Amino acid sequence: MFKGKKVAIIGGGKMGSIIARGLTTHKIIPANNIIITDIDTDRLKFLSSSLKLKVSRDNEKAVKCADIIILAVKPQNMAATLKEISTAVNKSKVIISIAAGITTGFIEKSLKKGVRIVRVMPNTPALAGEGAAAVTAGSNAKASDVKLTCAIFNAVGISVEVKEKLMDVVTGLSGSGPAYFFLIIEALIEAGFKNGLSRALAKKLAVQTMLGAARLCLGSDKEPAQLREMVTSPNGTTAAGLQVMEGKNVRDIIIATVEAATKRSKELAKGR
Ligand SMILES: NC(=O)c1ccc[n+]([C@@H]2O[C@H](COP(=O)([O-])OP(=O)(O)OC[C@H]3O[C@@H](n4cnc5c(N)ncnc54)[C@H](OP(=O)(O)O)[C@@H]3O)[C@@H](O)[C@H]2O)c1
């Protein structure tokens, strides 16, 4: 699928470099077929020495030479970036955008008629090869473009295909989701420390417990509720803990959290 294909990653920040690392580490695309651009020269020096990639400050030139273009600049820099590359794109290239809130329609309008756009909402656990990405096709993208995009993000985790109208809730759930879990880990560490554990030990136990619960969930055909019931004996320790969580409406808090992030994603898409 990727044989001989050249990739340009526009924006060598956190996500751009995570994707580049995933592609090379998993031998999806060799480093010498990837060019990464950024406006920061020091950043380019770092990317060149650490990832052994070709680097450039010239977006237009990078796009001209590539078959697959990954747009990884901040949403507020997208309009300017699209303007810079508009003469270099054509229907033979696949444009993959990971910018939160930027619709495929907006990108299509900013570029030449008929360009093939795929929009993705990835997340930062991609850095650990455990990302969760949602993918949606623009109006001119082929099924093979979506397949190719999924293969790129499968190199750094998993990918799913969704309708574009669901991208905001995906942003609220898995895009912003890692931060919710970090907050829960922080609270578990605090609880352990308050009750006599060292912070280091509490962290080790909390992180492994979250990982273990997630792996158990992934590998089981049981629903999360069934797994929870299996470890909750009547009048036992887990039941006592869960009673507090349910009493404080943790479920509602988490639902409201995802809904607030989803609403913010919709606002950002409207430029607010
Ligand atoms: N981080 C996440 O968790 C996450 C999750 C899902 C989606 N995303 C999306 O991924 C995209 C990148 O996010 P990020 O967190 O990786 O941001 P980031 O670390 O700020 O990376 C963006 C990079 O692009 C550079 N840049 C700005 N304008 C440019 C231009 N015209 N040409 C080339 N490079 C340019 C920036 O340089 P300067 O810093 O000097 O401006 C920066 O190094 C965003 O659109 C975001 O919505 C991020």
The ligand as a MOL file (V3000), in Angstrom:
LIG
                    3D

  0  0  0     0  0            999 V3000
M  V30 BEGIN CTAB
M  V30 COUNTS 48 52 0 0 0
M  V30 BEGIN ATOM
M  V30 1 N -1.9530 17.2560 20.9460 0
M  V30 2 C -3.0710 16.5170 20.9500 0
M  V30 3 O -3.4480 15.8640 21.9120 0
M  V30 4 C -3.9270 16.4720 19.7100 0
M  V30 5 C -4.9480 15.5120 19.6360 0
M  V30 6 C -5.7300 15.4660 18.4820 0
M  V30 7 C -5.5040 16.3580 17.4300 0
M  V30 8 N -4.5280 17.2790 17.5540 0 CHG=1
M  V30 9 C -4.3320 18.2310 16.4420 0
M  V30 10 O -3.0300 18.0900 15.9510 0
M  V30 11 C -2.5860 19.3300 15.4340 0
M  V30 12 C -1.1900 19.5970 15.9770 0
M  V30 13 O -1.2800 19.6550 17.3920 0
M  V30 14 P 0.0230 19.5830 18.2920 0
M  V30 15 O -0.4280 19.3760 19.6740 0
M  V30 16 O 1.0010 18.6630 17.6560 0 CHG=-1
M  V30 17 O 0.5220 21.1070 18.1070 0
M  V30 18 P 1.9870 21.6770 18.1750 0
M  V30 19 O 2.8260 20.8460 19.0860 0
M  V30 20 O 1.8720 23.1500 18.4210 0
M  V30 21 O 2.5280 21.4310 16.6730 0
M  V30 22 C 2.2530 22.2500 15.5710 0
M  V30 23 C 3.5850 22.6260 14.9520 0
M  V30 24 O 3.3460 23.2620 13.7050 0
M  V30 25 C 4.2190 24.3870 13.6160 0
M  V30 26 N 3.6730 25.3130 12.6450 0
M  V30 27 C 2.8960 26.4150 12.8300 0
M  V30 28 N 2.6200 26.9910 11.6490 0
M  V30 29 C 3.2480 26.2690 10.6790 0
M  V30 30 C 3.3430 26.3510 9.2850 0
M  V30 31 N 2.7450 27.3270 8.5920 0
M  V30 32 N 4.0810 25.4300 8.6220 0
M  V30 33 C 4.6830 24.4170 9.2790 0
M  V30 34 N 4.6220 24.2740 10.6250 0
M  V30 35 C 3.9280 25.1840 11.3220 0
M  V30 36 C 4.2520 24.9000 15.0280 0
M  V30 37 O 5.3300 25.7910 15.2310 0
M  V30 38 P 5.1360 26.9320 16.3850 0
M  V30 39 O 4.9300 26.2090 17.6700 0
M  V30 40 O 6.4310 27.6800 16.3170 0
M  V30 41 O 3.9260 27.7270 15.9830 0
M  V30 42 C 4.3870 23.6100 15.8150 0
M  V30 43 O 5.7190 23.1520 15.9160 0
M  V30 44 C -3.6030 20.3870 15.8650 0
M  V30 45 O -4.3500 20.8200 14.7650 0
M  V30 46 C -4.4560 19.6930 16.8750 0
M  V30 47 O -5.8090 20.1210 16.8070 0
M  V30 48 C -3.7060 17.3590 18.6520 0
M  V30 END ATOM
M  V30 BEGIN BOND
M  V30 1 1 1 2
M  V30 2 2 2 3
M  V30 3 1 2 4
M  V30 4 1 4 5
M  V30 5 2 4 48
M  V30 6 2 5 6
M  V30 7 1 6 7
M  V30 8 2 7 8
M  V30 9 1 8 9
M  V30 10 1 8 48
M  V30 11 1 9 10
M  V30 12 1 9 46
M  V30 13 1 10 11
M  V30 14 1 11 12
M  V30 15 1 11 44
M  V30 16 1 12 13
M  V30 17 1 13 14
M  V30 18 2 14 15
M  V30 19 1 14 16
M  V30 20 1 14 17
M  V30 21 1 17 18
M  V30 22 2 18 19
M  V30 23 1 18 20
M  V30 24 1 18 21
M  V30 25 1 21 22
M  V30 26 1 22 23
M  V30 27 1 23 24
M  V30 28 1 23 42
M  V30 29 1 24 25
M  V30 30 1 25 26
M  V30 31 1 25 36
M  V30 32 1 26 27
M  V30 33 1 26 35
M  V30 34 2 27 28
M  V30 35 1 28 29
M  V30 36 1 29 30
M  V30 37 2 29 35
M  V30 38 1 30 31
M  V30 39 2 30 32
M  V30 40 1 32 33
M  V30 41 2 33 34
M  V30 42 1 34 35
M  V30 43 1 36 37
M  V30 44 1 36 42
M  V30 45 1 37 38
M  V30 46 2 38 39
M  V30 47 1 38 40
M  V30 48 1 38 41
M  V30 49 1 42 43
M  V30 50 1 44 45
M  V30 51 1 44 46
M  V30 52 1 46 47
M  V30 END BOND
M  V30 END CTAB
M  END
